[in-house]
Amino acid sequence: MAILFAVEHFHALDLFFTKHYFSLLPALINFSFFLSSN
């Protein structure tokens, strides 16, 4: 049961980071352009 709980917990984290990765990606790209322009 503990293994199943851990797998579901990591799966929820994976979904969380995947959802926020696509919303944070434009900000990361803009930040990298800002760093390279200086």
N, CA, C and O atoms as a MOPAC input file, in Angstrom:
PM7 MOZYME 1SCF
protein

 N      0.82600 1    -1.20200 1     0.00000 1
 C      0.00000 1     0.00000 1     0.00000 1
 C      0.86500 1     1.25900 1     0.00000 1
 O      0.53900 1     2.24500 1    -0.66000 1
 N      1.96000 1     1.21600 1     0.73900 1
 C      2.81200 1     2.40000 1     0.80000 1
 C      3.44700 1     2.68800 1    -0.56200 1
 O      3.61200 1     3.84500 1    -0.94700 1
 N      3.80400 1     1.61400 1    -1.28800 1
 C      4.40200 1     1.80100 1    -2.60900 1
 C      3.37700 1     2.42500 1    -3.56200 1
 O      3.69800 1     3.32600 1    -4.33700 1
 N      2.14300 1     1.92800 1    -3.48800 1
 C      1.08400 1     2.47500 1    -4.34000 1
 C      0.83300 1     3.94500 1    -4.01300 1
 O      0.62000 1     4.75700 1    -4.91300 1
 N      0.85900 1     4.28300 1    -2.72900 1
 C      0.65400 1     5.67600 1    -2.32400 1
 C      1.77600 1     6.56500 1    -2.85800 1
 O      1.52800 1     7.67600 1    -3.32800 1
 N      3.00700 1     6.06800 1    -2.78100 1
 C      4.13700 1     6.85400 1    -3.25400 1
 C      4.06000 1     7.06100 1    -4.76100 1
 O      4.35800 1     8.14600 1    -5.26000 1
 N      3.65800 1     6.01200 1    -5.48900 1
 C      3.54800 1     6.13500 1    -6.94200 1
 C      2.48500 1     7.16800 1    -7.31100 1
 O      2.70100 1     7.99100 1    -8.20000 1
 N      1.34300 1     7.12600 1    -6.63400 1
 C      0.29500 1     8.09500 1    -6.93100 1
 C      0.71500 1     9.49800 1    -6.52600 1
 O      0.35100 1    10.47000 1    -7.18700 1
 N      1.48500 1     9.61300 1    -5.43700 1
 C      1.95100 1    10.92200 1    -4.98800 1
 C      2.91100 1    11.51800 1    -6.01400 1
 O      2.80100 1    12.69600 1    -6.35400 1
 N      3.85200 1    10.71200 1    -6.50700 1
 C      4.79800 1    11.21800 1    -7.50600 1
 C      4.10100 1    11.51100 1    -8.82400 1
 O      4.50300 1    12.41900 1    -9.55200 1
 N      3.05500 1    10.74700 1    -9.13700 1
 C      2.30600 1    11.00800 1   -10.36100 1
 C      1.59100 1    12.35500 1   -10.27100 1
 O      1.52200 1    13.09000 1   -11.25600 1
 N      1.06000 1    12.67900 1    -9.09200 1
 C      0.41200 1    13.97400 1    -8.90200 1
 C      1.42700 1    15.10200 1    -9.00400 1
 O      1.13200 1    16.14800 1    -9.58200 1
 N      2.62200 1    14.90200 1    -8.45000 1
 C      3.67400 1    15.90600 1    -8.58100 1
 C      4.08300 1    16.08300 1   -10.03000 1
 O      4.33200 1    17.20300 1   -10.47700 1
 N      4.15400 1    14.97200 1   -10.77200 1
 C      4.53400 1    15.03000 1   -12.17600 1
 C      3.50900 1    15.82700 1   -12.97600 1
 O      3.87700 1    16.63100 1   -13.83200 1
 N      2.21500 1    15.60500 1   -12.69700 1
 C      1.17500 1    16.37000 1   -13.38200 1
 C      1.25900 1    17.84500 1   -13.01300 1
 O      1.06400 1    18.71700 1   -13.86000 1
 N      1.55100 1    18.12100 1   -11.73900 1
 C      1.65700 1    19.50800 1   -11.27300 1
 C      2.78400 1    20.23400 1   -11.99500 1
 O      2.59500 1    21.34500 1   -12.48900 1
 N      3.97300 1    19.59900 1   -12.05900 1
 C      5.11200 1    20.25200 1   -12.69700 1
 C      4.93900 1    20.35500 1   -14.20500 1
 O      5.40400 1    21.31400 1   -14.82100 1
 N      4.26800 1    19.36600 1   -14.80500 1
 C      4.02800 1    19.44200 1   -16.24900 1
 C      3.08400 1    20.59300 1   -16.56600 1
 O      3.28600 1    21.31400 1   -17.54300 1
 N      2.05500 1    20.76700 1   -15.74500 1
 C      1.09200 1    21.84400 1   -15.99100 1
 C      1.74900 1    23.21100 1   -15.82300 1
 O      1.49500 1    24.12100 1   -16.61200 1
 N      2.59300 1    23.36100 1   -14.80100 1
 C      3.21400 1    24.65900 1   -14.55800 1
 C      4.45100 1    24.88900 1   -15.41900 1
 O      4.88300 1    26.02800 1   -15.59600 1
 N      5.02900 1    23.79900 1   -15.96200 1
 C      6.19800 1    23.95800 1   -16.82400 1
 C      5.82800 1    24.74500 1   -18.06800 1
 O      6.59200 1    25.60300 1   -18.51300 1
 N      4.64200 1    24.45600 1   -18.64200 1
 C      4.24500 1    25.13100 1   -19.87400 1
 C      3.85300 1    26.58100 1   -19.61900 1
 O      3.94900 1    27.41000 1   -20.52400 1
 N      3.41300 1    26.90200 1   -18.40700 1
 C      3.10600 1    28.29900 1   -18.10700 1
 C      4.36100 1    29.08100 1   -17.70700 1
 O      4.40800 1    30.30300 1   -17.85100 1
 N      5.37500 1    28.37200 1   -17.20500 1
 C      6.61900 1    29.04700 1   -16.82800 1
 C      7.61400 1    29.13400 1   -17.97800 1
 O      8.56600 1    29.91300 1   -17.91700 1
 N      7.40100 1    28.33800 1   -19.02800 1
 C      8.36100 1    28.29600 1   -20.12700 1
 C      8.54300 1    29.64600 1   -20.81600 1
 O      9.69000 1    30.02400 1   -21.05300 1
 N      7.49100 1    30.40400 1   -21.15600 1
 C      7.71900 1    31.72100 1   -21.76700 1
 C      8.50500 1    32.66700 1   -20.86500 1
 O      9.33000 1    33.44300 1   -21.34700 1
 N      8.25100 1    32.60500 1   -19.54500 1
 C      8.99400 1    33.45900 1   -18.62700 1
 C     10.47000 1    33.07600 1   -18.60200 1
 O     11.33600 1    33.94700 1   -18.52300 1
 N     10.76100 1    31.77900 1   -18.66800 1
 C     12.15800 1    31.33700 1   -18.68500 1
 C     12.85500 1    31.76500 1   -19.97400 1
 O     14.02300 1    32.15500 1   -19.95800 1
 N     12.12600 1    31.68900 1   -21.09600 1
 C     12.71100 1    32.10300 1   -22.37300 1
 C     12.98700 1    33.61100 1   -22.36200 1
 O     14.04800 1    34.05500 1   -22.80100 1
 N     12.03000 1    34.39200 1   -21.85800 1
 C     12.24400 1    35.84300 1   -21.77900 1
 C     13.41000 1    36.17100 1   -20.86100 1
 O     14.18200 1    37.08800 1   -21.14100 1
 N     13.54200 1    35.43100 1   -19.76800 1
 C     14.63100 1    35.67200 1   -18.82500 1
 C     15.98300 1    35.34200 1   -19.44600 1
 O     16.96500 1    36.04500 1   -19.20800 1
 N     16.03700 1    34.26900 1   -20.24400 1
 C     17.30400 1    33.90900 1   -20.88500 1
 C     17.67800 1    34.93100 1   -21.95100 1
 O     18.85600 1    35.24400 1   -22.12500 1
 N     16.67300 1    35.45700 1   -22.67200 1
 C     16.96900 1    36.51600 1   -23.63300 1
 C     17.44900 1    37.77800 1   -22.91800 1
 O     18.34300 1    38.47000 1   -23.40500 1
 N     16.85700 1    38.07200 1   -21.77000 1
 C     17.25900 1    39.23900 1   -20.98300 1
 C     18.70400 1    39.09700 1   -20.50500 1
 O     19.46500 1    40.06400 1   -20.52100 1
 N     19.08200 1    37.87700 1   -20.07600 1
 C     20.45100 1    37.66000 1   -19.61700 1
 C     21.44100 1    37.74600 1   -20.76800 1
 O     22.53700 1    38.28100 1   -20.60300 1
 N     21.06800 1    37.22800 1   -21.92900 1
 C     22.00400 1    37.22100 1   -23.05300 1
 C     22.14400 1    38.60900 1   -23.67300 1
 O     23.14000 1    38.89000 1   -24.33900 1
 N     21.15900 1    39.47600 1   -23.46300 1
 C     21.23700 1    40.81800 1   -24.05600 1
 C     22.12900 1    41.73600 1   -23.23300 1
 O     22.57400 1    42.76900 1   -23.73300 1
 N     22.39700 1    41.37800 1   -21.97900 1
 C     23.24900 1    42.22300 1   -21.12900 1
 C     24.72100 1    41.89600 1   -21.32300 1
 O     25.57800 1    42.50900 1   -20.68800 1

